[in-house]
Amino acid sequence: MANKIKLLLAEDEAALGLIIKESLETRDFEVILCENGEIAYNKYLAESPEILVLDVMMPKKDGFTLAKDIRAIDDAIPIIFLTAKSQTADVVEGFSIGGNDYLKKPFSMEELIVRVHNLIGRTKIQKSPEIIILGAFTFAFHKQQLKFKNEESIKLTHREAHLLFHLIKNKNQVLDRSLILNKLWATDDFFSARSMDVFISKLRKKLSKDESIQIINVRGFGYKLTD
């Protein structure tokens, strides 16, 4: 079991949950299947999974609430939402509370597995210096903290930290919109693009104390961070 990816799946549709569990287990995953959000939270604490796959609509505790509770104590674990919802606001909410990806039902197992491996791989290989200097800011990527001069550090969400890291890594160059969407959202569809725009706006607001720092929208191509 040591080489298997431990995945926590929270899905209240028993038949669907069992199908997903059995399919993943044939592909060398260790799957912890939970029927509601309360059970999933307790299993998360007890089992230390490497990734979470959460249905949004669940009894007792829905997927968004569960993700919020987990993000309060764990900034790093990847979270994929399974949802029958397709409204932009719902998708953006999922990303805003710390989700890393979403899949709209119905979906293929192959697509789920690709997205799981993408997030697991990114979590394992993502490297950066302990502290990155950006203008008058210091950015602790692994701690997901941004500090302006001698002020108190502010906490970034998992997705904000990764997006800022890639902007800094490509500073003074255009960060390709499609490339970063596929890297961080695993898709460049309309909903993901809208979500990224929201996160860019949040980062601009957080960085606004240093007027020399700008995130420029290069229409048709992507974004460029300058300082």
KADADA-V709253 format. One record per residue. N is the residue number from 1. D_LAST is the distance of its C-alpha to the last C-alpha in Angstrom with 2 decimals. Layout:
BEGIN
n: {N	N}
d_last: {D_LAST	D_LAST}
END
This chain:
BEGIN
n: {1	2	3	4	5	6	7	8	9	10	11	12	13	14	15	16	17	18	19	20	21	22	23	24	25	26	27	28	29	30	31	32	33	34	35	36	37	38	39	40	41	42	43	44	45	46	47	48	49	50	51	52	53	54	55	56	57	58	59	60	61	62	63	64	65	66	67	68	69	70	71	72	73	74	75	76	77	78	79	80	81	82	83	84	85	86	87	88	89	90	91	92	93	94	95	96	97	98	99	100	101	102	103	104	105	106	107	108	109	110	111	112	113	114	115	116	117	118	119	120	121	122	123	124	125	126	127	128	129	130	131	132	133	134	135	136	137	138	139	140	141	142	143	144	145	146	147	148	149	150	151	152	153	154	155	156	157	158	159	160	161	162	163	164	165	166	167	168	169	170	171	172	173	174	175	176	177	178	179	180	181	182	183	184	185	186	187	188	189	190	191	192	193	194	195	196	197	198	199	200	201	202	203	204	205	206	207	208	209	210	211	212	213	214	215	216	217	218	219	220	221	222	223	224	225	226	227}
d_last: {47.42	44.92	43.22	43.12	40.14	41.09	40.25	41.09	42.26	42.98	45.14	48.02	49.76	52.03	52.91	49.35	48.16	50.93	50.21	46.54	47.52	50.20	48.07	45.27	47.84	49.27	45.83	45.59	43.90	45.20	45.15	45.63	46.86	46.79	48.48	46.46	43.35	45.18	46.64	43.32	41.61	44.43	44.39	40.65	41.30	44.33	43.41	39.72	38.97	36.04	35.25	36.43	37.79	38.58	40.63	39.30	42.78	44.80	47.43	47.06	43.29	41.24	38.43	35.61	37.16	37.73	34.10	32.99	35.47	34.35	30.61	31.52	32.58	30.93	27.30	27.73	30.87	30.40	32.09	33.55	35.25	38.46	39.07	41.52	39.18	37.18	35.85	32.10	31.99	33.75	31.48	28.30	30.00	30.68	27.08	25.91	28.30	27.14	28.98	27.68	29.97	33.04	36.18	38.40	42.12	43.97	41.97	42.99	43.12	41.49	38.39	38.28	38.68	35.92	33.47	34.72	34.30	30.79	29.71	31.78	30.42	26.78	27.63	29.43	27.17	23.65	22.27	19.19	18.74	20.03	16.83	13.22	10.68	7.33	6.15	9.59	10.72	13.13	14.06	17.70	18.09	21.87	22.43	20.11	18.83	15.59	15.76	14.14	15.31	19.10	19.63	21.49	19.85	19.82	21.28	19.76	22.24	22.93	21.45	18.26	17.67	18.46	16.36	13.19	14.30	14.69	11.37	9.79	12.72	11.98	8.23	8.03	11.61	13.66	14.95	18.56	19.83	23.32	22.44	20.38	23.09	25.77	24.08	23.38	25.98	28.47	28.97	27.23	29.77	29.37	29.39	26.68	24.46	25.05	24.31	20.92	20.08	21.11	18.89	15.77	16.81	17.34	13.93	12.37	14.90	14.29	10.54	11.47	12.24	8.79	8.52	5.13	4.24	6.44	8.98	10.86	14.54	15.89	19.49	21.95	19.63	17.08	13.45	10.14	6.96	3.79	0.00}
END
